[in-house]
Amino acid sequence: MSTATATKPKTVAKKVGAAGKAPAVKASAARFAAFIAKEPTTGELLIKRVRKGYPAELVKHAGMFFSIPEKRVLQIIGVAGSTAHRYQTQGKPLDPAASERVHRLAIVTREAIDVFGSAAPAKDWMLRPNHALGDTPPLDLLDTEIGANAVRRILVAIAQGGVV
């Protein structure tokens, strides 16, 4: 009797925990989607926000938005995992350089959403290797402005039906 009673609550707890993850993932992804939608592209406000630093939690939210490991987002924004973890636990913002790369990730993602009409096909396109980009996924080129410009060039060609 005690064995059956002891294992039942654990099984129930695991099921509840797994079920509770889906809404948390959606909420986290939605936070990055909201960030993408409202992020300014230029101006004094943007400069102040980048200099102040974006919340470190945006890294986690970006990973959830793209359904990729946080480690991949950290590679794109050039932040070590231990540094990101420390910033997140201490409530510190990202430094201005990493914040600028998060901004670039958000703006190029918004441009892809505009071109493809919604987030799902835009994310799919950004995650798939692209022949015009040397078989590199567009997302992986956003670590530099030069790479981001190459991705933007492809997006413009898609939007206008032109040649890459």
C-alpha positions as CSV (number, residue, x, y, z in Angstrom):
1,M,0.0,0.0,0.0
2,S,2.7,2.5,0.9
3,T,4.6,1.8,-2.3
4,A,1.6,2.5,-4.5
5,T,0.7,5.5,-2.5
6,A,4.2,6.9,-2.7
7,T,4.6,6.4,-6.5
8,K,1.2,7.9,-7.4
9,P,1.9,11.4,-6.2
10,K,5.2,11.4,-8.0
11,T,3.7,10.4,-11.3
12,V,1.0,13.0,-10.9
13,A,3.6,15.6,-10.0
14,K,5.6,14.8,-13.1
15,K,2.5,15.0,-15.3
16,V,1.4,18.3,-13.8
17,G,5.0,19.6,-14.2
18,A,5.2,18.6,-17.8
19,A,1.8,20.1,-18.5
20,G,2.8,23.3,-16.8
21,K,5.8,23.7,-19.1
22,A,3.8,24.3,-22.2
23,P,2.1,27.5,-21.0
24,A,5.4,28.8,-19.6
25,V,7.1,28.2,-23.0
26,K,4.3,30.0,-24.8
27,A,4.5,32.9,-22.4
28,S,8.2,33.2,-22.7
29,A,8.0,33.0,-26.5
30,A,5.2,35.6,-26.4
31,R,7.5,38.0,-24.5
32,F,10.1,37.9,-27.2
33,A,7.4,38.3,-29.9
34,A,6.1,41.4,-28.0
35,F,9.7,42.7,-27.8
36,I,10.1,42.2,-31.6
37,A,6.8,44.0,-32.3
38,K,7.5,47.1,-30.2
39,E,11.3,47.5,-30.6
40,P,12.2,50.8,-32.2
41,T,14.5,50.7,-35.2
42,T,16.2,54.1,-34.7
43,G,16.2,57.1,-32.5
44,E,17.3,58.4,-29.2
45,L,15.1,56.0,-27.2
46,L,16.7,53.0,-28.9
47,I,20.2,54.3,-28.1
48,K,19.3,54.9,-24.4
49,R,17.8,51.4,-24.2
50,V,20.8,49.7,-25.7
51,R,23.2,51.6,-23.6
52,K,21.3,50.8,-20.4
53,G,21.2,47.1,-21.5
54,Y,18.3,44.8,-22.2
55,P,17.1,42.4,-19.6
56,A,19.1,39.1,-19.7
57,E,15.9,37.1,-19.7
58,L,15.4,38.1,-23.3
59,V,18.0,35.5,-24.2
60,K,15.8,32.7,-22.7
61,H,12.7,34.3,-24.4
62,A,14.4,34.4,-27.8
63,G,15.3,30.7,-27.5
64,M,11.7,29.8,-26.7
65,F,10.4,32.0,-29.5
66,F,12.7,30.2,-32.1
67,S,12.4,26.8,-30.3
68,I,16.1,26.6,-30.1
69,P,18.5,26.0,-27.2
70,E,19.5,29.2,-25.2
71,K,23.1,28.3,-26.0
72,R,22.5,29.0,-29.7
73,V,21.1,32.5,-28.9
74,L,24.1,33.2,-26.7
75,Q,26.4,32.3,-29.6
76,I,24.5,34.8,-31.8
77,I,24.7,37.6,-29.3
78,G,28.3,36.8,-28.2
79,V,27.7,36.1,-24.5
80,A,29.1,33.2,-22.5
81,G,26.6,30.9,-20.9
82,S,28.0,31.5,-17.4
83,T,27.8,35.3,-17.9
84,A,24.2,35.1,-19.1
85,H,23.3,32.9,-16.1
86,R,25.0,35.3,-13.7
87,Y,23.1,38.3,-15.2
88,Q,19.8,36.4,-15.1
89,T,20.2,35.3,-11.5
90,Q,21.4,38.7,-10.3
91,G,18.9,40.7,-12.4
92,K,21.6,42.5,-14.3
93,P,21.0,43.7,-17.9
94,L,23.1,42.6,-20.8
95,D,26.0,44.9,-21.8
96,P,25.5,47.4,-24.6
97,A,27.2,45.2,-27.2
98,A,25.1,42.2,-26.5
99,S,22.0,44.4,-26.3
100,E,22.7,45.7,-29.7
101,R,23.0,42.2,-31.1
102,V,19.7,41.3,-29.4
103,H,18.2,44.4,-31.0
104,R,19.5,43.2,-34.4
105,L,18.0,39.7,-33.9
106,A,14.7,41.3,-33.1
107,I,14.7,43.8,-36.0
108,V,15.7,41.2,-38.6
109,T,13.2,38.8,-37.3
110,R,10.5,41.5,-37.6
111,E,11.6,42.1,-41.2
112,A,11.3,38.4,-41.9
113,I,7.8,38.3,-40.3
114,D,6.8,41.2,-42.5
115,V,8.1,39.5,-45.6
116,F,6.5,36.1,-44.9
117,G,3.3,37.4,-43.4
118,S,3.5,35.7,-40.0
119,A,5.9,34.4,-37.4
120,A,5.8,30.7,-38.2
121,P,7.1,30.8,-41.8
122,A,9.6,33.6,-40.8
123,K,11.0,31.5,-38.0
124,D,11.2,28.4,-40.3
125,W,13.0,30.4,-42.9
126,M,15.5,31.8,-40.4
127,L,16.3,28.4,-39.0
128,R,16.8,26.6,-42.3
129,P,20.1,26.6,-44.2
130,N,19.9,29.0,-47.1
131,H,21.8,28.3,-50.3
132,A,22.2,32.1,-51.0
133,L,23.8,32.5,-47.6
134,G,26.4,29.7,-48.1
135,D,24.0,27.0,-46.7
136,T,24.0,28.8,-43.4
137,P,20.7,29.5,-41.6
138,P,20.0,33.2,-41.6
139,L,19.6,33.3,-37.8
140,D,23.3,32.2,-37.5
141,L,24.5,35.2,-39.5
142,L,23.0,37.7,-37.1
143,D,26.1,37.8,-34.9
144,T,27.6,40.5,-37.2
145,E,26.1,43.5,-39.0
146,I,27.7,42.2,-42.2
147,G,25.8,38.9,-41.8
148,A,22.6,40.7,-40.9
149,N,22.9,42.9,-44.1
150,A,23.3,39.7,-46.1
151,V,20.1,38.3,-44.6
152,R,18.3,41.6,-45.2
153,R,19.4,41.5,-48.9
154,I,17.8,38.1,-49.3
155,L,14.6,39.3,-47.5
156,V,14.4,42.3,-49.9
157,A,14.8,40.0,-52.9
158,I,12.1,37.7,-51.6
159,A,9.7,40.6,-50.9
160,Q,10.3,42.2,-54.3
161,G,10.6,39.1,-56.3
162,G,14.1,40.0,-57.4
163,V,17.3,38.1,-57.9
164,V,19.7,37.6,-55.0
